Amino acid sequence: MRLSNCFYITRREFPRDEETLSAKLLIKSGMIYKNDKGIYTYLPFGLKVVENVKKIIKEEFEKINANEVIMPTLVPSKVFDDTERKELFGKEMFNLVDRNKKHYSLCPTSEELFAVLARNKIMSYKDLHFTLFQIGNKFRDEVDLKCGLSRKKEFIMADAYSFDANDGGADISYDKMYLAFKNIFTKMGLNTMVVRSDAAYMKGLSSEEFQVISEQGDNLVVKCNNCTFASNIEDADCKNLYKLYSDKLERKELVNTHGITKIPDLSKALGIPVNTFIKSLIFKVNGVYKMVLLRGNSEVNINKLRRLFKTNDIEVPSSQELERMGTLEGFVGPMDCTMDVIADNEIKSLINAVVGSNKKNKHWLNICPGKDFKVTKYADIKLFDENSVCPKCKGKCKILKGIEVGHIFKLGDNYSKYYELKYVDEKNESNYVHMGSYGIGVDRCINSIVESYHDDMGIMWPMNIAPFKVAIIIANVNDKDTFKYAKNLYEKFNSMGIDCLLDDRKETVGVKFNDIDLIGIPIRITVGQNYSSGEVELKLRNSFMTEFIDTKDIVNKVKKIVENY
């Protein structure tokens, strides 16, 4: 491709409306264009990166005999009603109605579609095993859109689905896909950590995430310092219980707290440890108000609440709603509460606790759960924190930021039961098919690669991901000899299957160098003043060193670099 004929948009400055470095670099280098929050256009160079990522995924999927299909993104809503996942996804799902008043959804994931498709083939055990996959667009109305390509409303996903006769066969398929995922991310140059994760969204039995550890990550990962335990923080069990602040039950007392609403400030004012406070939160779950209780130094794990209530429809009521309920923000408490009260397991160990009174400037002291107020249900609803211990070995854990690039699930026969996906075995008995689901976020992979490979000059694409492997810069486009040689070299590389960009613009060499470094092309060849002496300049993007190579040797030199990558 000749750069003078390309549609590309590079910037001298970073965009101000992006928070992550990867998004800033991708926009600045002309890989993507931002249409709106969570909505991006892949420009020609960015699209080439997308295709290279897809190629790696396809190659590894096909190695394990997965068959590619293309599913629709516009799906009858009934498909998700059948599995009750429309309610589970809640407001994350885009829904619409056509002119005939038929309800459709923009597909957020495709387990249902693949189960229905497989039902058309599977009759006998002889029809099993097989795996299907697609690479296409998915849609989710994400709330947090601060992470560039990691969190989009429309995103590219490679999703695969395995179909087996039993758990044993499903485990084999799962293990094969696990290794395929490892190979895919290795080929992309991504160092991933595999962590336990929640399978509730997918109605699965178990799942694992492939996380790229990054300070720009939008996920939190828990990793034990002593054992192999690793988990998404949203799925990390909290096993520790605090000791009782006191073993003597004191008389409850209503005290004036003088407008103080924050627990750390109340702790200081009253001289009572933060972990003896009960934090009272109110959520609207499927339109019904429920109270949630945690220790004062803990945070609620929304994902655990979703699993507990079996819904994604959980909202925080406004201050006005709280007032209409007869309580006040900052003074909410469980005393005389008429709604269901869900308490974290750690609340069981509390006596002489401090709670809100539902009255302005008032808090109750020396409150005992179960005695002074009723708890509907105790559960692990706390977000794992620095005070928590490893649920496996009780050791100390560290909390890291990560970018989720892949997710694999064991689905068992859950979806088969919804769609009567059965087969007849050797004994002529009918059995449900066992499924697996496997997803790779293409956009997230690209985002993670940029986070992992960049410097002050721009992106440093790995060879097999880069939009071009080689960039040839013509120092002086008015010099006919150098132009002719550069053009012939460019055509030679392309004929060899080495994707090449020819910078034939009427710009200064400095501008060209800056643009090629910003775009991140691995190999740069400059045809300049040394050409008259039979040499061209060679520089690798990941090195500060340049060397002059004989024009007769440059092709073989580049070929070896590409082959040895």
C-alpha positions in Angstrom: 0.0 0.0 0.0 1.3 3.4 -0.9 0.8 5.9 1.9 0.1 8.8 -0.5 -3.0 6.9 -1.5 -4.1 5.8 2.0 -7.0 7.1 4.0 -5.3 7.6 7.4 -5.7 10.2 10.2 -2.8 10.7 12.5 -2.7 13.4 15.2 0.1 15.4 16.8 -1.7 15.4 20.1 -3.5 12.9 22.3 -7.3 13.1 22.3 -8.6 14.7 25.5 -11.8 12.6 25.8 -10.0 9.3 26.4 -8.7 8.0 29.7 -6.6 4.9 28.7 -3.3 5.2 27.0 -4.2 2.4 24.5 -7.3 4.4 23.3 -5.2 7.6 23.0 -2.5 5.8 21.0 -5.0 4.0 18.7 -6.7 7.3 17.9 -3.5 9.3 17.6 -2.0 6.7 15.2 -5.1 6.6 13.0 -6.1 3.0 13.9 -9.6 4.0 15.1 -11.9 6.9 15.1 -14.3 7.7 18.0 -17.9 8.2 16.9 -19.3 8.3 20.5 -18.7 6.9 23.9 -18.2 3.1 23.4 -18.6 3.4 19.7 -15.5 3.4 17.4 -14.7 3.1 13.7 -11.8 0.9 12.6 -9.9 2.9 10.0 -7.9 1.0 7.2 -4.8 0.4 9.3 -6.8 -0.6 12.3 -8.9 -2.9 10.2 -5.7 -4.7 9.1 -4.8 -5.2 12.7 -8.3 -6.7 13.4 -7.9 -9.1 10.4 -4.5 -10.2 11.7 -6.0 -10.9 15.2 -8.9 -12.8 13.5 -6.4 -14.8 11.4 -4.6 -16.1 14.6 -7.9 -17.0 16.2 -9.2 -18.9 13.1 -5.9 -20.8 12.7 -6.0 -22.1 16.2 -9.7 -22.9 16.2 -9.4 -24.8 12.9 -6.5 -26.8 14.4 -9.0 -28.4 16.8 -11.4 -28.9 13.9 -13.9 -26.1 14.8 -16.2 -25.1 12.0 -16.9 -21.5 11.2 -20.4 -20.1 10.7 -21.9 -16.6 10.7 -24.8 -16.0 13.0 -27.2 -13.0 12.8 -26.8 -10.1 15.2 -30.5 -9.3 15.0 -32.2 -12.1 17.0 -35.9 -12.7 17.9 -36.2 -11.8 21.6 -38.1 -15.0 22.3 -34.7 -16.8 22.0 -33.5 -15.1 25.2 -37.0 -15.4 26.9 -36.8 -19.2 26.5 -33.6 -19.3 28.7 -34.7 -16.4 31.0 -31.6 -14.5 30.1 -33.4 -11.4 28.8 -34.2 -10.7 32.4 -30.7 -11.6 33.5 -29.1 -9.2 31.1 -31.6 -6.5 32.0 -30.8 -3.1 30.7 -27.5 -4.3 29.1 -29.5 -5.8 26.2 -30.5 -3.6 23.2 -34.1 -4.4 22.3 -36.3 -3.1 19.5 -39.7 -3.7 17.8 -40.2 -4.0 14.0 -43.1 -2.6 11.9 -45.1 -5.8 12.6 -44.6 -5.3 16.4 -42.3 -8.3 16.6 -39.7 -8.0 19.3 -36.0 -8.4 18.5 -32.7 -8.0 20.4 -29.2 -7.1 19.2 -27.3 -10.2 20.2 -25.1 -9.9 23.3 -24.0 -13.6 23.2 -25.0 -16.6 21.1 -25.4 -19.7 23.3 -29.1 -20.0 22.5 -28.6 -19.6 18.7 -26.0 -22.3 18.6 -28.1 -24.7 20.7 -31.0 -24.2 18.3 -28.7 -24.7 15.3 -27.2 -27.9 16.7 -30.6 -29.3 17.3 -31.1 -29.5 13.5 -28.1 -31.9 13.2 -27.9 -33.9 16.4 -30.0 -37.1 16.5 -27.7 -39.9 17.4 -24.4 -40.2 19.4 -22.8 -40.7 15.9 -23.4 -36.9 15.3 -21.2 -36.0 18.2 -18.6 -34.4 18.9 -18.3 -31.1 17.0 -17.4 -27.5 17.6 -18.7 -24.4 15.9 -17.4 -20.8 16.0 -18.0 -17.4 14.6 -16.3 -14.0 14.7 -18.8 -11.2 14.6 -20.3 -8.2 16.3 -22.1 -8.3 19.6 -24.0 -5.5 21.4 -24.3 -4.6 25.1 -25.4 -1.3 26.7 -22.4 -1.0 29.0 -22.5 1.6 31.8 -18.7 2.2 32.3 -17.3 3.4 29.0 -14.0 4.8 30.2 -11.7 2.0 28.9 -11.5 2.5 25.2 -11.7 -0.7 23.2 -12.0 -2.8 26.4 -15.6 -1.6 27.1 -17.7 -0.9 24.0 -21.4 -0.9 23.1 -20.7 -2.7 19.9 -17.7 -5.1 20.0 -16.1 -7.9 18.0 -16.1 -11.3 19.6 -14.9 -14.7 18.5 -17.2 -17.2 20.2 -17.0 -21.0 19.9 -19.4 -23.7 21.1 -18.7 -27.4 21.7 -21.2 -30.2 21.7 -20.6 -33.6 23.4 -22.4 -36.6 24.6 -21.4 -36.4 28.3 -19.3 -34.6 30.9 -16.2 -36.6 29.9 -16.4 -35.5 26.3 -17.2 -32.0 27.3 -14.1 -31.9 29.6 -11.9 -33.0 26.7 -13.4 -30.2 24.5 -12.9 -27.7 27.2 -9.2 -28.7 27.7 -8.6 -28.5 23.9 -10.1 -25.0 23.8 -8.1 -24.0 26.9 -4.9 -24.9 25.1 -6.1 -23.2 21.9 -6.7 -20.0 23.9 -3.2 -20.2 25.4 -1.7 -20.6 21.9 -3.8 -17.7 20.6 -2.7 -15.3 23.3 1.0 -16.4 23.0 0.9 -15.8 19.3 -0.4 -12.3 20.0 2.4 -11.6 22.4 0.0 -11.5 25.4 1.0 -12.8 28.8 -2.2 -14.0 30.4 -3.2 -15.1 33.9 -6.0 -17.7 34.0 -8.4 -16.9 36.9 -11.6 -18.4 38.2 -14.7 -16.5 37.3 -18.5 -16.3 37.6 -20.6 -18.3 35.1 -24.0 -16.9 36.2 -24.5 -14.7 33.1 -24.0 -17.8 30.9 -26.1 -20.1 33.1 -22.9 -22.2 33.2 -21.4 -24.7 35.7 -17.9 -23.1 35.9 -15.7 -20.7 34.0 -12.2 -19.3 33.7 -11.0 -15.9 32.5 -7.8 -15.1 30.6 -6.6 -11.8 32.1 -3.8 -9.5 30.9 -2.4 -7.8 34.0 -2.3 -4.1 33.3 -2.6 -0.8 35.3 -5.1 0.3 32.6 -7.3 -2.8 33.3 -11.0 -2.4 34.1 -11.1 -5.7 36.1 -9.7 -6.6 39.5 -8.0 -9.9 40.0 -7.2 -11.7 43.2 -4.0 -13.7 43.3 -2.8 -15.6 46.4 0.9 -15.1 47.4 1.1 -18.7 48.8 -0.9 -21.0 46.5 -2.3 -21.3 43.0 -5.6 -19.5 43.8 -6.5 -16.8 41.3 -9.9 -15.3 40.7 -11.8 -12.4 39.3 -12.5 -10.2 42.4 -16.2 -10.5 41.7 -16.1 -14.2 42.1 -13.6 -14.4 45.0 -15.2 -15.9 48.2 -14.6 -14.1 51.4 -13.9 -16.5 54.2 -12.5 -14.4 57.0 -14.6 -13.3 60.0 -13.5 -10.5 62.3 -13.3 -11.1 66.0 -15.9 -9.6 68.2 -15.2 -6.0 69.2 -16.6 -6.8 72.6 -17.8 -10.0 74.4 -20.2 -8.0 76.6 -23.5 -6.9 75.3 -24.1 -3.2 76.2 -27.4 -1.4 76.4 -28.5 0.2 73.1 -28.4 3.9 72.9 -29.6 6.6 70.4 -27.0 9.3 70.1 -26.7 12.6 68.2 -24.0 12.4 65.5 -24.3 16.1 64.5 -24.8 15.7 60.8 -21.8 13.3 60.3 -22.7 10.8 57.6 -19.5 9.1 56.6 -18.4 6.0 58.6 -14.7 7.0 58.9 -15.7 10.4 60.3 -18.2 8.7 62.7 -15.6 6.3 63.8 -13.2 9.1 64.7 -15.9 11.1 66.4 -17.3 8.2 68.5 -13.9 6.5 69.1 -15.3 3.2 67.8 -13.5 1.0 65.2 -14.8 1.2 61.6 -15.3 -2.6 61.5 -17.9 -2.4 64.3 -20.2 -0.2 62.2 -22.9 -1.7 60.0 -23.1 -0.2 56.6 -26.8 -0.2 55.4 -27.4 0.0 51.7 -30.7 0.0 49.9 -31.1 -1.5 46.4 -34.0 -1.8 44.0 -34.0 -5.4 42.8 -36.5 -6.1 40.0 -38.4 -3.0 41.2 -38.5 -4.2 44.9 -36.5 -2.4 47.6 -34.1 -4.6 49.7 -31.6 -3.6 52.4 -28.1 -4.9 52.3 -25.8 -4.9 55.4 -22.0 -5.1 55.5 -19.3 -4.2 58.0 -18.3 -0.5 57.9 -14.9 -1.1 56.2 -16.4 -3.5 53.5 -17.8 -2.9 50.0 -20.7 -4.7 48.4 -20.0 -7.1 45.6 -22.7 -6.4 43.0 -22.0 -9.6 41.1 -22.6 -11.7 44.3 -25.9 -9.8 44.7 -26.8 -10.6 41.1 -26.2 -14.3 41.7 -28.0 -14.2 45.0 -31.1 -12.5 43.5 -30.7 -14.3 40.1 -31.1 -11.0 38.2 -29.1 -8.2 36.6 -31.8 -5.6 37.3 -30.3 -4.0 40.4 -30.3 -0.3 40.9 -29.4 2.3 43.6 -32.4 4.4 44.6 -32.1 8.2 44.5 -32.1 10.4 47.6 -35.6 11.4 46.8 -36.7 7.8 46.8 -35.0 7.2 50.2 -36.9 10.2 51.6 -40.2 8.8 50.3 -39.4 5.6 52.1 -39.0 7.4 55.4 -35.2 7.3 55.6 -32.3 9.6 54.9 -29.1 9.2 52.9 -26.3 8.9 55.4 -28.5 7.7 58.2 -30.0 4.5 56.8 -30.3 1.6 59.2 -32.0 -1.8 59.7 -34.0 -0.9 62.8 -37.8 -1.4 62.3 -37.1 -2.2 58.6 -40.0 -3.6 56.7 -38.1 -4.7 53.6 -36.0 -7.9 53.2 -32.6 -7.5 55.0 -29.7 -9.3 53.4 -26.6 -9.3 55.6 -23.0 -10.3 54.8 -21.8 -13.3 56.8 -19.4 -11.1 58.7 -22.4 -9.3 60.3 -23.0 -12.5 62.4 -20.0 -11.8 64.5 -21.1 -8.3 65.5 -22.4 -7.1 68.9 -22.5 -3.6 70.1 -22.6 -2.4 66.5 -23.3 1.2 65.3 -26.2 1.6 62.8 -28.1 4.4 61.2 -31.4 5.3 62.8 -33.3 6.5 59.7 -33.5 9.8 61.5 -31.5 12.9 60.7 -28.3 13.3 62.9 -29.0 10.1 64.9 -27.3 6.8 65.1 -27.9 3.7 67.3 -25.1 2.3 69.4 -24.7 -1.2 70.8 -27.0 -2.9 68.4 -27.0 -6.7 68.0 -28.1 -8.4 64.7 -30.9 -10.9 65.2 -31.8 -9.3 68.6 -32.5 -5.7 67.7 -33.4 -6.2 64.0 -34.3 -9.2 61.8 -32.0 -10.5 59.1 -33.9 -12.2 56.3 -30.8 -14.0 54.9 -27.0 -14.2 55.6 -24.7 -14.6 52.5 -21.3 -13.8 51.2 -22.0 -10.5 49.5 -18.7 -8.7 50.3 -16.2 -7.5 47.8 -12.8 -9.2 48.4 -10.4 -6.6 49.9 -7.0 -6.4 51.5 -8.4 -7.7 54.8 -9.7 -10.9 53.1 -7.7 -14.1 53.1 -7.3 -16.7 50.4 -10.4 -19.0 50.5 -8.1 -21.9 49.6 -5.1 -21.7 51.9 -6.0 -18.7 54.2 -2.9 -17.0 52.9 -2.4 -13.3 52.0 -3.6 -12.2 48.6 -2.7 -9.3 46.3 -5.2 -7.5 44.1 -4.2 -6.7 40.6 -5.8 -4.8 37.7 -6.4 -6.8 34.5 -8.0 -6.7 31.1 -10.2 -9.8 30.3 -9.3 -11.0 26.8 -10.9 -14.5 26.9 -13.6 -16.4 28.8 -14.3 -20.2 28.7 -17.4 -21.9 30.2 -18.6 -25.4 31.0 -22.3 -25.2 30.4 -23.3 -28.8 31.0 -26.8 -29.6 29.7 -28.4 -26.4 30.9 -29.1 -25.0 27.4 -29.9 -28.4 26.0 -32.8 -28.8 28.5 -34.3 -25.4 27.3 -34.3 -26.5 23.7 -34.7 -30.3 24.0 -31.3 -30.8 22.5 -31.0 -34.6 22.8 -29.3 -37.5 21.1 -30.0 -41.3 21.2 -27.1 -43.3 22.6 -25.9 -46.9 21.8 -28.6 -48.3 24.1 -31.3 -46.4 22.2 -31.8 -44.1 25.3 -32.3 -40.4 25.0 -29.8 -38.0 26.6 -29.1 -34.3 26.7 -26.2 -32.9 24.9 -23.4 -31.2 26.9 -22.1 -27.8 25.8 -19.1 -25.6 26.2 -18.9 -21.9 25.4 -15.7 -20.0 24.6 -15.2 -16.3 23.9 -12.4 -14.0 22.9 -12.8 -10.2 22.7 -11.0 -9.1 19.6 -11.2 -5.4 20.5 -9.9 -6.3 24.0 -7.0 -8.2 22.5 -6.0 -5.2 20.4 -6.4 -2.9 23.4 -4.2 -5.2 25.5 -1.5 -5.5 22.9 -1.2 -1.7 22.7 -1.0 -1.5 26.5 1.8 -4.1 26.5 3.7 -2.8 23.5 4.3 0.9 23.2 6.9 3.6 24.0 7.0 7.4 24.0 7.0 7.4 20.2 3.9 5.3 19.7 2.7 1.7 19.3 5.1 -1.2 18.9 3.0 -3.9 17.2 4.2 -7.5 17.3 5.2 -8.7 13.8 2.1 -10.9 13.2 -0.3 -8.2 14.5 1.1 -5.1 12.8 -0.9 -3.6 9.9 2.3 -3.8 7.8 5.5 -5.7 8.6 7.7 -3.3 6.7 7.6 0.4 6.0 9.8 1.8 3.2 10.5 5.5 3.5 11.7 7.5 0.4 13.7 10.3 1.8 13.4 12.4 -1.4 10.5 11.5 -3.7 11.9 13.8 -6.4 14.9 11.6 -6.8 13.9 9.3 -9.6 16.6 6.6 -8.9 15.7 6.2 -5.2 12.0 6.3 -6.0 12.3 3.6 -8.6 14.4 1.4 -6.3 12.0 1.9 -3.3 9.0 1.1 -5.5 10.6 -2.1 -6.8 11.6 -3.1 -3.3 8.1 -2.5 -2.1 6.6 -4.7 -4.9 9.2 -7.4 -4.1 8.2 -7.7 -0.5 4.5 -7.8 -1.3 5.1 -10.5 -3.9 6.8 -12.5 -1.1 3.8 -12.2 1.2 5.5 -9.6 3.4 2.9 -6.9 3.8 4.7 -3.6 3.0 3.8 0.2 3.2 5.6 2.6 0.9 5.8 6.1 2.3 6.0 8.1 -0.9 4.5 11.3 0.6 6.1 14.7 -0.1 6.9 15.2 3.6 10.2 15.7 5.4 12.0 12.6 6.6 11.4 13.6 10.2 7.7 13.7 9.7 7.8 10.3 8.0 9.9 8.8 10.8 7.5 10.1 13.5 4.4 8.7 11.7 5.9 5.3 11.0 7.0 5.0 14.7 3.6 6.2 15.8 1.8 3.6 13.7 4.1 1.0 15.1 5.5 -0.9 12.0 8.1 -3.4 13.1 10.7 -2.9 10.3 11.6 0.5 8.8 13.8 0.8 5.6 14.9 4.3 4.5 16.0 4.8 1.0 18.1 8.0 1.2 21.4 9.5 0.4 23.3 6.3 1.1 21.6 4.6 -1.8 24.2 6.1 -4.2 26.7 4.1 -2.2 24.6 0.9 -2.5 23.1 0.9 1.0 19.8 1.5 2.7 19.1 2.2 6.3 17.4 -0.6 8.4 15.8 0.1 11.8 13.6 -2.2 13.9 10.8 -0.5 15.9 11.8 -2.2 19.1 15.4 -1.0 18.9 17.1 2.4 18.9 19.9 1.1 16.7 20.1 1.6 12.9 22.3 -0.2 10.5 23.2 0.2 6.8 22.6 -2.8 4.6 23.8 -3.5 1.1 20.9 -3.1 -1.4 21.7 -6.6 -2.6 21.2 -8.1 0.9 18.2 -6.2 2.2 15.5 -8.6 0.9 17.1 -11.6 2.5 17.9 -9.7 5.7 14.2 -8.7 6.1 13.0 -12.1 5.2 15.1 -13.7 8.0 13.8 -11.1 10.5 10.2 -11.9 9.6 10.7 -15.7 9.6 12.6 -15.7 12.9 10.0 -13.6 14.7 
